[in-house]
Amino acid sequence: MKKVVIQILRKLKRSLEFLSIFFLLFLLVACNVESDIKFPVKVGVKPESITKGFNGNYYVTVMNGKENGDGELVEISTKGVKVFSKGFNEPKGIVFIKEHLYFSDINCVWKVDKDGNKSVFVKKEDFLKEVLYLNDVAMDGDGTGFYVADMGATNYMRDKNNNLWPLESDEAKLVPQLGRIYHVNLEGEVIVYQDTSPLMLNPNGVGVDNDDNIMVSSFFLGNFLVIRDGKLTPLKGEFRGGDAVEQDSEGNYYISSWSQGKVWKINRETEESTVLVEGLKSAADFYLEENNNRLLVPDMMAGIIYAVDIKK
């Protein structure tokens, strides 16, 4: 009997050792799958937004030219870059929720499944107000829907050389307050979550902070806005051309500027900002990948996705 028990224990030990080795190899393979994608990656003409989705791959909205229907959704995997779905106008902010990709276009929101099949999830008629230029999208705090920013009237922001009007100029006073933040649930129901505000002229980026409140970047004014005591409140600093906004688990904020080609990290306590990267042609809607200590930043006008270290 004693010999039988010893044999059983030895077999059990070998089995546990085998399982430990198998699990270790599994982790190594899983890590290598992700690390095999080396950034920077060229993805096409005018990439706007990036997220992680099906099978741990990355998905990028690519605007291409100005022709109707020439926009694409591109997949980045260990096998390379390929078009995953197409037939969009100006696809922008993108999120991955419950095995579907959702992203904005000029005045609608698309839904794409694991096979690249697309459908219009929210039509322009479904919004409670007239939407003029939908941009960034962010998943809400409990994963039951998402926020989407409408920039409003973008044709008032710039001079004939395509530069933003100076804030003290007469032209700046003519920029209308038409930008809003909408919430969309996974049944496609839409509400106005944040109405127009003089602090939020031409909102571009939208994100969700650690308290499940929204954060917003005002493209024209350069405000990084957070909800405090129920009100939109600007952080220190001016980030004109503001695009993506995020907050990490330690409370630090991040914002990109499309027009300045920069990305900043903002200290949660002092609100002092540090430039993480500059010299890009146009820093668009990034993806915070905190487990890899990086932002994946689309340089729209260069057609490249860069990895930017956040440990600065």
C-alpha positions, 0 to 999 in steps of 0.5 A: 500500500505504501508503495502505491501511495508513493507512486501516486505522489510521484506521478502527481508531482510530475504532472504538476511540474509538467503543468507548471512548465506548460503554463510558463511556456504559454505565458512566454508565447503570449508575451512574444505574440504581443512583442512581435509587433514592432512599432513604429508601423506604417498603416496608410494615409491619414490614420486617426485612432487606434485600439486593441481588439480581436485576438489582441490585434490592433485596429486603426481608422484610416481616413485616406482622401476626401472621396466618399467611401475611401476610408478604411479600418486597418488591422495590425497583427504579427502577420503585418498590416492589412485592410480589415474593413472598408467603405467609410468616409472619414472614420475617427475615434474607435473603441472595442466593446463586447467583441465589436468595434465601434467608431465614428464617422462624419455624422454616424457611428459604425459597428464592425464584427470579428469578420470585418462585416460593417453596419451603421450603428447610429445614424445622424437622425438618431442624435438629439441635435444636429451633429456636424463633425463626430470625432473621438469615442471612449468606452464608458466606465462600466462597458455598457456604451460609449461617449462620442464627441461632436466638434460642432462647426469646424469651419470657423476655427482657422484662417486662410493658411489653416492656422487656428485663430489667435484666442484674443482675435475678433475671429475667435469670438465668432466660433460658435458653441455647437460642440457636444458630448453624447452617450450611446448605449449598446442598444443604440440609444443616444443622449446628450451627456455634456451640452455646449459650453464656452469652455468646450469650443470644438471638443475633439477628444473624450475620455473617462477618468478613474472616477468614471467622469468624462474628460474632454479636449477643446481643440480650439481653446486648448483646454483639457477639461475634467469633471469636478464637483459636477462641472467642467473644469480646465487643468493647468496649461494650454494645449491648442489643437488638443486631440486624445485625452486619457488618465492612467491608474496612477492618476496622471493625465495625457493629451495630444495636440494634432496641430502641434505634433506633441503629446504631454503627460500631466502630473495628477497633483501639480498639473504640471505638464511634461512633453513625452514626444514632439516633432510629429506631423500631427499627433492624433487619437492615441491608445493608452497601453499601460501594461506596456508603459506606452501610448500608441500614437497615430501621426496622421499626416505621416501615416505612422503609428508610434510607440511613446514611452510614458515613464518619464 
